[in-house]
Amino acid sequence: MIYDQAHSIVADDVFLRLPDALPGVEVVLKLEGLNPAGSIKLKPAVGMIRDAELRGLLRPGGRVVESSSGSLGIALAMVCAARGYRFQCVTDPNASPQSVAVMRALGAEVVCVDRHDENGGYLQSRIAYIKTLITADPQVVWLNQYANPANWRVHAETTAAAILAELPKVDFLFVGTGSAGTLMGCVRLFRLASPRTRIVAVDSLGSVSFGRPAGTRFVPGIGASRQPEILRPEAVDDLVVVAEHEAVRTCRWLARERGFFAGGSTGSVVAAMQHYRPAIPLGSQVVGIAPDFGDRYAQTIYEDTWVADRFGLPDISLPTVDLARTRS
């Protein structure tokens, strides 16, 4: 198949079975990193840009700004470069140097906001910077993934639809929560097409998305220091909160025992499945969404010194398979 634009290439039908990840249960991951942007964020990047174009907000030569810890920034840099828009990504110190370098290679301007917000993260500080920017220049288009319905809508049309096309019987669906676009898109379609599916949101310890206490976080991609406007906590069936060191352990286990180089959010999703195992009947079909691969985390969650400095776990390079402890 020949495409005219790199951002049109989205492999939405690739799944990976994880034998014995949960004994007696079939576990399947939907792999979202097999596109030129390397993550699930290519879909909302295209969806939000097209929505802004259709609404007349973006015109040739326009300027786009967005807050991102990495993956959406890369995806938007790719789309904007191809469609002739200037793009500025507002990020923070948790973004990997590799992600920042990729964005700049694609022509994006990257601004790093290093002031903590009131919840100990950077998200509210990043958004405050953007609001100052658009006040100074009203022509700048802020896509605002946290409040933009086009974010969740594209996941209902693509991500969720692709899962149901491949796996008509899904008993449990585990979805990591960052901007909440993937989660809410899946909620929208599954409630209509597969209401029996139990949807389990996965969040990071220290994230305030679901009203839990704020705390310091280091791994980008999951969790937030403010609740996204599009998130409807009451719409999900359950929530599992995963500590970042458990996500790191799981990523390393997947890499060394399964040959799967997983990103941080994927580690959180698989760890959440392990936590939730007592509530999953034998013979169930369990699906998790794997947003990206581990290449952007090679110098962080796969690097012993980085992990030890942040989590104080000198044995982190020897992960344990049994993460089925008390559910959060």
KAHUBEL-V72866 format. One record per backbone hydrogen bond with DSSP energy under -1.0 kcal/mol. NH is the residue of the N-H (numbers start at 1). CO is the residue of the C=O. If there is no record, write none. Layout:
nh:NH co:CO
nh:NH co:CO
This chain:
nh:8 co:5
nh:9 co:6
nh:12 co:10
nh:16 co:29
nh:18 co:27
nh:21 co:18
nh:25 co:22
nh:26 co:284
nh:28 co:286
nh:29 co:16
nh:30 co:288
nh:31 co:14
nh:32 co:290
nh:35 co:33
nh:38 co:35
nh:40 co:291
nh:42 co:39
nh:43 co:40
nh:45 co:41
nh:46 co:42
nh:47 co:43
nh:48 co:44
nh:49 co:45
nh:50 co:46
nh:51 co:47
nh:52 co:48
nh:53 co:49
nh:54 co:50
nh:55 co:51
nh:56 co:53
nh:57 co:52
nh:58 co:52
nh:62 co:59
nh:64 co:86
nh:65 co:141
nh:66 co:88
nh:68 co:90
nh:74 co:70
nh:75 co:71
nh:76 co:72
nh:77 co:73
nh:78 co:74
nh:79 co:75
nh:80 co:76
nh:81 co:77
nh:82 co:78
nh:83 co:79
nh:85 co:80
nh:86 co:62
nh:88 co:64
nh:89 co:109
nh:90 co:66
nh:91 co:111
nh:95 co:92
nh:100 co:96
nh:101 co:97
nh:102 co:98
nh:103 co:99
nh:104 co:100
nh:105 co:101
nh:106 co:102
nh:107 co:104
nh:108 co:103
nh:109 co:87
nh:111 co:89
nh:113 co:91
nh:117 co:121
nh:120 co:117
nh:126 co:122
nh:127 co:123
nh:128 co:124
nh:129 co:125
nh:130 co:126
nh:131 co:127
nh:132 co:128
nh:133 co:129
nh:134 co:130
nh:135 co:131
nh:136 co:132
nh:137 co:133
nh:140 co:137
nh:141 co:63
nh:143 co:65
nh:147 co:144
nh:148 co:144
nh:151 co:148
nh:153 co:149
nh:154 co:150
nh:156 co:152
nh:157 co:153
nh:158 co:154
nh:160 co:155
nh:162 co:158
nh:163 co:159
nh:164 co:160
nh:165 co:161
nh:166 co:162
nh:167 co:163
nh:171 co:285
nh:172 co:285
nh:173 co:198
nh:174 co:287
nh:175 co:200
nh:177 co:202
nh:184 co:180
nh:185 co:181
nh:186 co:182
nh:187 co:183
nh:188 co:184
nh:189 co:185
nh:190 co:186
nh:191 co:187
nh:193 co:189
nh:194 co:190
nh:197 co:194
nh:198 co:171
nh:200 co:173
nh:201 co:238
nh:202 co:175
nh:203 co:240
nh:205 co:242
nh:207 co:204
nh:208 co:224
nh:211 co:208
nh:215 co:206
nh:223 co:177
nh:230 co:146
nh:231 co:228
nh:235 co:232
nh:236 co:233
nh:237 co:199
nh:238 co:199
nh:240 co:201
nh:242 co:203
nh:247 co:243
nh:248 co:244
nh:249 co:245
nh:250 co:246
nh:251 co:247
nh:252 co:248
nh:253 co:249
nh:254 co:250
nh:255 co:251
nh:256 co:252
nh:257 co:253
nh:258 co:254
nh:260 co:254
nh:262 co:260
nh:263 co:292
nh:267 co:263
nh:268 co:264
nh:269 co:265
nh:270 co:266
nh:271 co:267
nh:272 co:268
nh:273 co:269
nh:274 co:270
nh:275 co:271
nh:276 co:272
nh:279 co:276
nh:280 co:277
nh:283 co:24
nh:284 co:281
nh:286 co:26
nh:287 co:172
nh:288 co:28
nh:289 co:174
nh:290 co:30
nh:294 co:261
nh:297 co:294
nh:300 co:297
nh:302 co:297
nh:303 co:300
nh:307 co:303
nh:308 co:304
nh:309 co:305
nh:310 co:306
nh:311 co:307
nh:312 co:308
nh:316 co:313
nh:318 co:315
nh:323 co:321
nh:325 co:323
